[in-house]
Amino acid sequence: MADAHALATARFQWEEGLRRLEARAGDGLGPVRRRLLDACRDELRRRLGMTFPLTALVDEYEGAQTWFLALAQELAPGHPDAWDSAVVLDAAFAQFARQASDAGRAR
C-alpha cells in the first residue's frame, strides 16, 4: 500500500502529465492522445471500479506502463509519438484521481 510520500510523488507526476498534455495540444496528435486517454480511464475503471481510494490508484500506477504500452500499440499503431506515458498515462491518472473516494481529503 502506498505511503504519503508515494502518493504525493504520484500526484505530482499525474498533474505534470496534464500540463504536458495541454502543452502539446496543437501538435496534431491531440485526437490520438484523447482516444488513448479515454481508453486509459476505461482501463482504470475496469481495474479499480467506481469506488477506490487514492492509495489503490498509486498501487495501480506502479504497473501501468505495461498495460499502457499494449493499449497504445493496439489503438494507435501508426502514431508512436502519441505513446508518451508521461503525457497520456499520467494525465489519465490525474483525471481518474479526481474520482477517488478520498480525493478531497488528500491535498
C-alpha positions as CSV (number, residue, x, y, z in Angstrom):
1,M,0.0,0.0,0.0
2,A,1.3,3.5,-0.9
3,D,2.5,5.8,1.8
4,A,2.1,9.6,1.9
5,H,5.4,10.2,0.1
6,A,4.5,7.8,-2.7
7,L,1.0,9.4,-3.0
8,A,2.5,13.0,-3.2
9,T,5.1,11.9,-5.8
10,A,2.5,10.2,-7.9
11,R,0.1,13.1,-7.8
12,F,2.8,15.4,-8.8
13,Q,3.7,13.2,-11.8
14,W,0.0,13.0,-12.8
15,E,-0.6,16.7,-12.7
16,E,2.6,17.2,-14.7
17,G,1.1,14.8,-17.3
18,L,-2.0,17.1,-17.6
19,R,0.3,20.1,-18.1
20,R,2.2,18.2,-20.8
21,L,-1.0,17.1,-22.5
22,E,-2.2,20.7,-22.6
23,A,1.2,22.0,-23.8
24,R,1.1,19.5,-26.7
25,A,-2.5,20.1,-27.7
26,G,-1.6,21.8,-31.0
27,D,0.9,19.3,-32.3
28,G,-1.6,17.3,-34.5
29,L,-1.7,14.3,-32.2
30,G,-4.5,15.6,-30.0
31,P,-7.2,13.3,-31.3
32,V,-5.0,10.2,-30.9
33,R,-4.0,11.2,-27.4
34,R,-7.6,11.8,-26.5
35,R,-8.5,8.3,-27.7
36,L,-5.7,6.9,-25.7
37,L,-6.7,9.0,-22.6
38,D,-10.2,7.7,-22.8
39,A,-9.0,4.1,-23.1
40,C,-6.7,4.5,-20.1
41,R,-9.6,5.8,-18.0
42,D,-11.7,2.9,-19.1
43,E,-9.0,0.5,-18.2
44,L,-8.6,2.1,-14.8
45,R,-12.3,1.9,-14.2
46,R,-12.2,-1.8,-15.2
47,R,-9.2,-2.4,-12.8
48,L,-10.3,-0.3,-9.8
49,G,-14.1,0.1,-10.2
50,M,-16.0,3.2,-9.4
51,T,-15.1,3.4,-5.7
52,F,-11.4,3.4,-4.9
53,P,-9.0,5.2,-2.6
54,L,-6.0,7.2,-3.9
55,T,-3.6,4.6,-2.4
56,A,-5.2,1.9,-4.7
57,L,-4.6,4.2,-7.7
58,V,-1.0,4.7,-6.7
59,D,-0.5,1.0,-6.4
60,E,-2.0,0.5,-9.9
61,Y,0.3,3.2,-11.3
62,E,3.4,1.1,-10.4
63,G,2.5,-1.5,-13.1
64,A,0.6,0.7,-15.5
65,Q,3.4,1.1,-18.0
66,T,3.0,-2.5,-19.2
67,W,-0.7,-2.3,-20.0
68,F,-0.5,1.3,-21.3
69,L,2.1,0.3,-23.9
70,A,0.0,-2.6,-25.1
71,L,-3.1,-0.4,-25.2
72,A,-1.3,2.3,-27.2
73,Q,0.1,-0.1,-29.7
74,E,-3.4,-1.6,-30.2
75,L,-5.2,1.8,-30.5
76,A,-2.6,3.9,-32.2
77,P,-0.2,1.6,-34.0
78,G,0.7,4.3,-36.6
79,H,1.3,7.0,-34.0
80,P,4.1,6.0,-31.7
81,D,4.8,9.7,-31.0
82,A,1.5,9.7,-29.1
83,W,2.6,6.9,-26.8
84,D,4.4,9.0,-24.3
85,S,3.2,7.7,-20.9
86,A,4.5,10.8,-19.1
87,V,1.8,12.7,-21.1
88,V,-1.2,10.4,-21.8
89,L,-0.9,7.8,-19.0
90,D,-0.1,10.4,-16.3
91,A,-2.9,12.7,-17.5
92,A,-5.4,9.8,-17.4
93,F,-4.3,9.0,-13.8
94,A,-4.7,12.7,-12.8
95,Q,-8.2,12.8,-14.2
96,F,-9.2,9.5,-12.7
97,A,-7.7,10.5,-9.3
98,R,-10.4,13.2,-9.0
99,Q,-13.0,10.4,-8.7
100,A,-11.2,8.7,-5.7
101,S,-13.3,8.3,-2.6
102,D,-10.7,10.3,-0.6
103,A,-9.7,12.8,-3.3
104,G,-10.9,15.8,-1.4
105,R,-9.0,14.9,1.7
106,A,-5.7,14.1,0.1
107,R,-4.4,17.6,-0.8
